[in-house]
Amino acid sequence: MKNLVIPAALLAIVSSTPTMADSCHASKTINEEISTEGISELRVNVLAGYLDIQPGVADNVNFTGRACTDEDEWLSFLTLDVERRNDILVLTVIIPYEDHDFDANYAYMDIDLRIPADLQTKVKDSSGDIVIRGVSVNRVDDSSGNIHIDHNKTSLEIRDSSGNMEIRDLQGDLEITDSSGNIDVRNVIGTVRIPRDSSGKIDIKTVTGNVTVERDGSGDIDIQDVQSDVEIGSDGSGGIKIRDIKGGVLIGSDGSGSINIANISGSLLVEAKGSGDVSTHGIEGEVSLPR
């Protein structure tokens, strides 16, 4: 079936006077309401600016974007593209940074998006903070900026380059690949898996399934209140604290930093340890530590 491009019916309010933000001399607002009839997936592609996604009051997607730049003449370049690909709805923010005719000193678009709570959604963002509440986002690809997600209604995969992230009350499995920034996870009904984290603290609490950190470069790891097993494949530097675990604990290798393990219902196995002390308390199963 041929792709159908839907023209965006845009409401633009243009102002050349300075706004409350010092970096928004000229602005316009883009409003778009799009039906989700026949749509099973939403894809959101945004650039610089914050992104806020929350459930709406109807079955439509409601987009509100505040486009900002330094001069009125550049506002017409900042647009929203709306495309339907069979049962997939794609929203793409256009800021033509590489266009030779576009010479703005800065340009960004802050976005408020209201969507059906159960609509499966993927987000791709280049920079700026992301806030997601009470919807069904299953993937986030982000280059920079902080991420806050709470009460997400489905399993979630995050690939992030830099910025802190907070995940709260997730109904499903969680997978995070991260280069830098702290990771703070609370209340996951499912598993938590971190294939790679280069730097930053990892803090995970209250998980019903397994917790796995396959490879961590630097930064402390704090894991608490897990109803199943905990596994850390390799840790470069930073302390490890694990407590209140209903299953077993496996640490493959630890480079430097202390290890503190307490209140484990299963066994504890530490295969290789560099520098730093190891302390244990309340281990009900077998304990195996490197000599």
C-alpha positions, 0 to 999 in steps of 0.5 A: 500500500502506498504511503499517504502523507497527510497535510498538517492543518497548522494553527500558527501564532507568530510573535516577534516580541521577546518571550519569557525565555531569553532564547525565544525572540520569535515564536509560533505555536503549532496545533494539530489534532489527528485521528488514530482510527486504524492506527496501532502504533505511533512514532514520534521523531523530535529534535531540540526542545523538551517533550512531554507525553501524557494521556489525552481525553479522547482517542485522538493524538493532540500535538502542541509545539512551541517553535522558537528561534532568533528571527521571524524569518526562520519560523516558517522553516520549523514545521510538523510533518504528519504521515500515515504508513498503513497502521503506523502514524509518524509525527516528525518535527522539521528543523532544517539545521543543514539547509543553506537557506536556514541561518538561525542562530538557534532553533528548537520546538517544545512539545506537549503531546496527548495520546491514547494511553494504550497506543504503542509508541516509539520516541526518537529525540536528539536533545532536551528533557523528556517527560512521559506519564501514564501511556504505552511508550515501548522504546526511547532513543535519545541523544542528550537530556534527562528522561523521566518516565512514570506509570508506563503501561508496557515494556520499555527499551531505552537507548540513551547517550547522556543525561540522567534518567528516572523510571517509576512504576513500570508495567513490563520489562525494562531494558536500558543501554546508556553511555553516561548519566545516573539511572534511577529505577523504582517499582518495576513489574517485570525484569530489569536488564542493563546490557551496558552502562559506561558511567554514572550511578545505577540505583534500582529498587523494588523489582518483581523479576530478575535484575541484570547489569551485564557491563558497567564501566564506572559508578556505584551500583545500588540494588534493593528489594528484588523478588528474583535473582540479581546478576552483575556481569562485570563492573569496572569501578565503584561500590556495589550494594545489594540487599533484600533479594529473594533469589540469588546474587552473582557477580562475575567480576569487579574491578575496584570498590567495595561490595556489600551484600545483605539479606539474600534468600538464595546463594551468593557467588562472586567470581573475581574481585579486584581492590576493595572490601567484601562484606556480607550479612544474612545470606541464607544460601551458599556463599562463594567468594574469591580468595 
